[in-house]
Amino acid sequence: TVAILLSGVFGIPIWATILITGLISLVYSYQGGMKAVVWVDAIQMVIIFLGIIICLAYGLSYIGGWQNFMDQLDTDRLQAVDFSDFGVGQGSGFGFWPMLIGGLFLYASYYGCDQSQAQRALSAKNYNQVKKMLLFNGLMRFPVTLCYCFMGLVVGVFAFSNPEFLSTIPEDRPDMLMPLFIANYLPHGILGLLIIAILSAAMSSLSSAINSLSAATVEDLMQVEETKKLQYSRYVSLVWGTICILLAFVAGDIAPTVIEAINKVGSLFFGPILSTFILALWVRSANAKGANAGLIAGVALNLYLWLGVGDDLFWFWWNAIGGFTTLAVGYVTSRLTGAERYEVEASSEGKNQAFTIEGYILIAYFLAIVVFSISIASWLS
């Protein structure tokens, strides 16, 4: 992601930006561990949000203000919720139902089971702090997303009203819209700030990945003495960091845009991962053979849907399909093998609190978001 952005801003080769960003992230992940990742993430988030606001403000000023923006905006772009698109058939898009059902599996897996997020929760002081953290994340995600969606609309309107700028954006690289706008239409001081924001976003993601891969490898796969775990985790982080950098060189052609590529890869795995945890925690007859068989079956089916079915099925459905497949195969295999299972001990904190006040707040907030998204077109027209 950062390679595309920085190559557009600076005109330097993509391979150079991959190496620079990867090596910097590798160094501070190696030195600081989880504490460095969390603190740097917090600082970076502030910078990134400021960058969004600055781009939004400058874009509106170039268009001539809010009214000119609305006069030139394609109002179809404001239709955020589509109940008629079920994500089946050629050219299907982001319909409400595949986004709701598939997204439920994706985000429950991401915030509940993904190591990069779970390790943040495990770094909290207590259970109540974890609940507050997840609540805050749930409440703040939508305003931030809304801001960068509007930023994209504003800069897009400016591009289509400015043929000279539009001609510089490659037709097969829509991701170049923002970096070219930043490079050509923002003052140099602001440009520097936003370059920091871009680098921050990339390094935040990469450092989280390196740290979580290192933690999982040392804790789950290596038999290491407690006193040597930190030392070994640093060595392992170097190995995983190198692998991440190398993979970046071959990951650019997964999808037309970066955001689609990220979610496409996630949708391949998140549903099966969530269901593997469900088998372990809630299905008493489940065992290791069943969980492994279910996980492999779920990912394999999703891979077939990607390579064999393609655009006839919207990829957000993979989360739910892979998840249900993992549950079914895992349960049946466990019953057939009858192997001894490992009991998972739940923490005493949070027991009998399967659904808390925070859960009700987030459900109400979700309904408010849906109403807002349906109404926004009529409000702005």
C-alpha positions as CSV (number, residue, x, y, z in Angstrom):
1,T,0.0,0.0,0.0
2,V,2.6,2.5,1.0
3,A,4.7,1.7,-2.1
4,I,1.9,2.8,-4.3
5,L,1.3,6.0,-2.4
6,L,4.9,7.0,-2.0
7,S,5.9,6.2,-5.6
8,G,3.1,8.5,-6.7
9,V,4.2,11.3,-4.4
10,F,7.9,11.1,-4.9
11,G,8.2,9.3,-8.2
12,I,10.6,6.7,-6.8
13,P,10.4,3.0,-7.6
14,I,8.0,0.8,-5.7
15,W,10.7,-1.6,-4.6
16,A,12.6,1.2,-2.8
17,T,9.6,2.3,-0.8
18,I,8.8,-1.4,0.2
19,L,12.4,-1.8,1.5
20,I,12.5,1.6,3.3
21,T,9.2,1.1,5.1
22,G,9.8,-2.5,5.9
23,L,13.2,-2.0,7.4
24,I,12.1,0.9,9.6
25,S,9.2,-1.1,10.9
26,L,11.4,-4.1,11.5
27,V,13.9,-2.0,13.5
28,Y,11.4,-0.5,16.0
29,S,9.3,-3.7,16.3
30,Y,12.6,-5.6,17.1
31,Q,13.5,-3.0,19.7
32,G,10.2,-2.3,21.4
33,G,7.9,-5.2,21.2
34,M,4.2,-4.8,21.9
35,K,4.5,-1.6,24.0
36,A,6.2,0.2,21.0
37,V,3.5,-1.1,18.6
38,V,0.6,0.2,20.8
39,W,2.1,3.7,21.5
40,V,3.2,4.2,18.0
41,D,-0.2,3.2,16.7
42,A,-1.9,5.8,19.0
43,I,0.4,8.6,17.8
44,Q,0.0,7.5,14.2
45,M,-3.8,7.5,14.4
46,V,-3.9,11.2,15.4
47,I,-1.6,12.1,12.5
48,I,-3.6,10.1,10.0
49,F,-6.9,11.7,11.1
50,L,-5.4,15.1,10.8
51,G,-4.2,14.2,7.3
52,I,-7.7,13.2,6.3
53,I,-9.2,16.5,7.6
54,I,-6.4,18.5,5.8
55,C,-7.0,16.8,2.4
56,L,-10.8,17.2,2.8
57,A,-10.4,21.0,3.5
58,Y,-8.0,21.6,0.6
59,G,-10.1,19.6,-1.8
60,L,-13.2,21.7,-0.9
61,S,-11.3,24.9,-1.3
62,Y,-10.1,23.9,-4.8
63,I,-13.6,23.0,-5.9
64,G,-14.9,26.3,-4.6
65,G,-16.7,25.3,-1.4
66,W,-19.4,22.9,-0.3
67,Q,-22.1,24.1,-2.6
68,N,-20.0,23.7,-5.7
69,F,-19.0,20.2,-4.5
70,M,-22.7,19.2,-4.2
71,D,-23.6,20.7,-7.6
72,Q,-20.9,18.6,-9.3
73,L,-21.2,15.4,-7.2
74,D,-22.7,12.3,-8.8
75,T,-25.5,11.7,-6.4
76,D,-25.4,7.9,-7.1
77,R,-22.2,8.0,-5.1
78,L,-24.3,8.8,-2.0
79,Q,-26.3,5.6,-2.2
80,A,-24.5,3.7,0.5
81,V,-27.0,1.0,1.3
82,D,-28.4,-1.4,-1.3
83,F,-30.9,-4.0,-0.1
84,S,-31.4,-5.5,-3.6
85,D,-27.9,-6.6,-4.2
86,F,-27.2,-10.0,-2.7
87,G,-23.7,-10.4,-4.2
88,V,-24.6,-13.2,-6.6
89,G,-24.0,-12.8,-10.3
90,Q,-21.6,-11.1,-12.6
91,G,-20.6,-7.6,-11.5
92,S,-22.3,-7.8,-8.1
93,G,-21.2,-5.0,-5.7
94,F,-21.3,-4.1,-2.1
95,G,-24.9,-5.0,-1.1
96,F,-26.3,-4.7,2.4
97,W,-26.8,-8.4,3.1
98,P,-23.4,-9.8,2.1
99,M,-21.8,-6.9,3.9
100,L,-23.8,-7.5,7.1
101,I,-23.5,-11.3,7.2
102,G,-20.1,-11.7,5.8
103,G,-18.9,-8.6,7.7
104,L,-20.1,-10.1,11.0
105,F,-17.9,-13.1,10.5
106,L,-15.0,-11.0,9.3
107,Y,-15.0,-8.4,12.1
108,A,-15.8,-10.9,14.9
109,S,-12.8,-12.9,13.8
110,Y,-10.6,-9.8,13.3
111,Y,-11.3,-8.3,16.7
112,G,-11.8,-11.6,18.6
113,C,-9.4,-14.1,17.1
114,D,-6.7,-12.3,15.1
115,Q,-3.4,-12.2,17.0
116,S,-2.6,-8.6,16.0
117,Q,-5.8,-7.4,17.7
118,A,-6.1,-10.0,20.5
119,Q,-2.6,-9.1,21.8
120,R,-3.8,-5.5,22.3
121,A,-6.7,-6.7,24.4
122,L,-4.4,-9.0,26.4
123,S,-2.2,-6.0,27.1
124,A,-5.0,-4.3,29.0
125,K,-5.0,-4.1,32.7
126,N,-8.3,-5.9,33.3
127,Y,-11.5,-7.1,31.7
128,N,-13.3,-3.8,32.1
129,Q,-10.5,-2.0,30.2
130,V,-10.8,-4.5,27.4
131,K,-14.6,-3.7,27.1
132,K,-13.9,0.0,27.1
133,M,-11.2,-0.4,24.4
134,L,-13.6,-2.4,22.1
135,L,-16.5,0.0,22.8
136,F,-14.3,3.0,21.9
137,N,-13.1,1.3,18.8
138,G,-16.6,0.5,17.7
139,L,-17.9,4.0,18.3
140,M,-14.9,5.8,16.6
141,R,-14.6,3.6,13.6
142,F,-17.6,5.0,11.7
143,P,-16.7,8.8,12.1
144,V,-13.2,8.1,10.8
145,T,-14.5,6.0,7.9
146,L,-17.1,8.6,7.1
147,C,-14.4,11.3,6.9
148,Y,-12.2,9.5,4.5
149,C,-15.1,8.5,2.3
150,F,-16.1,12.2,2.0
151,M,-12.4,13.0,1.4
152,G,-12.4,10.5,-1.5
153,L,-15.7,12.1,-2.9
154,V,-14.3,15.6,-2.7
155,V,-11.0,14.8,-4.3
156,G,-12.8,12.6,-6.9
157,V,-15.1,15.6,-7.8
158,F,-12.0,17.8,-8.1
159,A,-10.3,15.3,-10.4
160,F,-13.3,15.1,-12.8
161,S,-13.6,18.8,-12.9
162,N,-9.9,19.2,-13.6
163,P,-9.0,17.3,-16.9
164,E,-5.3,18.0,-16.4
165,F,-5.2,16.3,-13.0
166,L,-7.5,13.5,-14.2
167,S,-5.1,12.7,-17.1
168,T,-2.3,12.0,-14.6
169,I,-4.2,9.2,-12.9
170,P,-3.6,5.8,-14.6
171,E,-6.9,4.1,-15.5
172,D,-5.8,0.8,-14.0
173,R,-4.5,2.4,-10.8
174,P,-7.4,4.3,-9.1
175,D,-5.3,4.1,-5.9
176,M,-3.1,6.8,-7.4
177,L,-5.8,9.5,-7.0
178,M,-4.9,10.5,-3.4
179,P,-1.0,10.4,-3.7
180,L,-1.1,12.5,-6.9
181,F,-3.4,15.0,-5.3
182,I,-1.2,15.2,-2.2
183,A,1.9,15.6,-4.3
184,N,0.6,18.2,-6.7
185,Y,-2.0,20.3,-4.9
186,L,-0.9,20.6,-1.2
187,P,1.7,23.0,0.2
188,H,5.1,21.5,1.0
189,G,4.7,21.7,4.8
190,I,1.4,19.9,4.6
191,L,2.8,17.5,2.1
192,G,5.5,16.5,4.6
193,L,2.9,15.9,7.4
194,L,0.8,13.7,5.1
195,I,3.8,11.7,4.0
196,I,4.4,11.0,7.7
197,A,0.8,9.9,8.0
198,I,1.1,7.6,5.0
199,L,4.3,6.0,6.3
200,S,2.7,5.8,9.8
201,A,-0.3,3.8,8.5
202,A,1.9,1.4,6.6
203,M,4.4,0.9,9.5
204,S,1.5,0.5,12.0
205,S,0.1,-2.4,10.0
206,L,3.4,-4.0,9.4
207,S,4.7,-3.7,12.9
208,S,1.5,-5.3,14.3
209,A,1.9,-8.2,11.8
210,I,5.6,-8.7,12.7
211,N,4.9,-8.6,16.4
212,S,1.9,-10.9,16.4
213,L,3.6,-13.5,14.1
214,S,6.6,-13.5,16.4
215,A,4.5,-13.9,19.5
216,A,2.5,-16.7,18.1
217,T,5.5,-18.5,16.7
218,V,7.5,-18.4,20.0
219,E,4.6,-19.2,22.3
220,D,2.8,-21.9,20.3
221,L,5.4,-23.5,18.1
222,M,8.8,-23.3,19.9
223,Q,9.8,-25.0,23.1
224,V,11.7,-22.1,24.7
225,E,12.6,-21.4,28.3
226,E,10.6,-18.5,29.8
227,T,13.8,-16.5,30.4
228,K,14.8,-16.7,26.8
229,K,11.4,-16.0,25.1
230,L,12.1,-12.3,24.6
231,Q,15.4,-13.0,23.0
232,Y,14.0,-15.6,20.7
233,S,11.0,-13.5,19.8
234,R,13.3,-10.7,18.6
235,Y,15.2,-13.2,16.3
236,V,11.9,-14.6,15.0
237,S,10.6,-11.0,14.4
238,L,13.5,-10.5,12.0
239,V,12.6,-13.6,10.1
240,W,8.9,-12.8,9.8
241,G,9.7,-9.1,9.0
242,T,11.9,-10.3,6.1
243,I,9.1,-12.6,4.9
244,C,6.6,-9.8,5.0
245,I,8.8,-7.5,3.0
246,L,9.4,-10.3,0.4
247,L,5.6,-11.0,0.1
248,A,5.0,-7.3,-0.5
249,F,6.8,-7.6,-3.9
250,V,4.3,-10.2,-5.2
251,A,1.0,-9.0,-3.6
252,G,0.2,-6.1,-5.9
253,D,-2.0,-7.7,-8.4
254,I,-4.6,-9.4,-6.1
255,A,-7.3,-6.8,-6.8
256,P,-7.8,-3.5,-8.6
257,T,-7.6,-1.5,-5.4
258,V,-5.7,-1.8,-2.1
259,I,-8.8,-1.9,0.1
260,E,-10.3,-4.7,-2.0
261,A,-7.1,-6.7,-1.9
262,I,-6.8,-6.4,1.9
263,N,-10.4,-7.5,2.5
264,K,-10.2,-10.2,-0.1
265,V,-7.3,-11.9,1.5
266,G,-8.9,-11.5,4.9
267,S,-12.2,-13.0,3.7
268,L,-10.3,-16.1,2.7
269,F,-9.3,-16.9,6.3
270,F,-11.3,-14.9,8.8
271,G,-14.5,-17.0,8.7
272,P,-12.7,-20.4,9.2
273,I,-10.5,-18.9,11.9
274,L,-13.6,-17.7,13.9
275,S,-15.3,-21.0,13.6
276,T,-12.2,-22.8,14.8
277,F,-12.4,-20.7,18.0
278,I,-16.1,-21.4,18.3
279,L,-15.4,-25.2,18.1
280,A,-12.8,-25.0,20.8
281,L,-14.8,-22.8,23.2
282,W,-18.4,-23.8,22.7
283,V,-18.6,-27.3,21.2
284,R,-17.7,-29.9,23.9
285,S,-17.3,-32.8,21.6
286,A,-14.9,-30.9,19.3
287,N,-11.2,-32.1,19.3
288,A,-8.0,-31.1,17.6
289,K,-8.5,-33.4,14.6
290,G,-11.9,-32.0,13.9
291,A,-10.8,-28.3,14.3
292,N,-7.9,-28.8,11.9
293,A,-10.0,-30.7,9.4
294,G,-12.7,-28.0,9.6
295,L,-10.1,-25.1,9.2
296,I,-8.5,-26.8,6.1
297,A,-11.9,-27.5,4.6
298,G,-13.2,-23.9,5.1
299,V,-10.1,-22.3,3.7
300,A,-10.0,-24.7,0.8
301,L,-13.6,-24.0,-0.2
302,N,-13.0,-20.3,0.0
303,L,-9.9,-20.7,-2.2
304,Y,-12.1,-22.6,-4.8
305,L,-14.7,-19.8,-4.6
306,W,-11.9,-17.3,-5.3
307,L,-10.2,-19.2,-8.2
308,G,-13.2,-21.2,-9.6
309,V,-16.3,-19.1,-9.1
310,G,-14.7,-15.6,-9.2
311,D,-16.9,-12.6,-9.7
312,D,-20.1,-14.6,-9.8
313,L,-20.1,-14.5,-5.9
314,F,-19.2,-11.4,-4.0
315,W,-16.1,-12.2,-1.9
316,F,-17.6,-11.0,1.4
317,W,-19.7,-14.1,1.4
318,W,-16.5,-16.2,1.7
319,N,-16.4,-15.2,5.4
320,A,-19.8,-16.8,6.2
321,I,-19.4,-19.8,3.8
322,G,-16.0,-20.7,5.0
323,G,-17.1,-20.2,8.6
324,F,-20.1,-22.5,8.4
325,T,-18.1,-25.1,6.4
326,T,-15.4,-25.2,9.2
327,L,-18.1,-25.6,11.9
328,A,-19.8,-28.5,10.0
329,V,-16.7,-30.4,9.0
330,G,-15.1,-29.8,12.4
331,Y,-18.1,-31.1,14.3
332,V,-18.6,-34.2,12.1
333,T,-14.9,-35.1,12.1
334,S,-14.7,-34.7,15.9
335,R,-17.7,-37.0,16.4
336,L,-16.3,-39.6,13.9
337,T,-12.7,-39.6,15.4
338,G,-13.8,-39.4,19.0
339,A,-10.3,-38.3,19.9
340,E,-9.6,-36.7,23.3
341,R,-10.2,-33.0,23.3
342,Y,-8.3,-30.2,25.2
343,E,-10.5,-28.3,27.6
344,V,-10.2,-24.5,27.2
345,E,-10.3,-22.7,30.5
346,A,-12.2,-19.4,30.4
347,S,-11.2,-16.5,32.6
348,S,-13.3,-16.0,35.7
349,E,-13.6,-12.3,34.6
350,G,-16.4,-11.9,32.1
351,K,-18.2,-15.2,32.9
352,N,-21.9,-14.9,32.8
353,Q,-21.5,-11.6,30.9
354,A,-22.0,-13.0,27.3
355,F,-23.9,-9.8,26.5
356,T,-23.1,-6.6,28.3
357,I,-24.3,-3.0,28.2
358,E,-21.5,-2.3,25.7
359,G,-23.0,-4.8,23.4
360,Y,-26.4,-3.1,23.5
361,I,-24.8,0.3,22.9
362,L,-23.0,-1.0,19.8
363,I,-26.2,-2.7,18.4
364,A,-28.1,0.6,18.8
365,Y,-25.2,2.4,17.2
366,F,-25.2,0.0,14.3
367,L,-28.9,0.7,13.6
368,A,-28.3,4.4,13.8
369,I,-25.4,4.0,11.2
370,V,-27.8,2.1,8.9
371,V,-30.5,4.8,9.2
372,F,-27.9,7.6,8.6
373,S,-26.4,5.8,5.6
374,I,-29.9,5.3,4.0
375,S,-30.8,9.0,4.7
376,I,-27.6,10.7,3.7
377,A,-28.5,11.0,0.0
378,S,-31.8,12.7,0.7
379,W,-30.2,15.0,3.3
380,L,-27.5,16.2,1.0
381,S,-29.6,16.4,-2.2
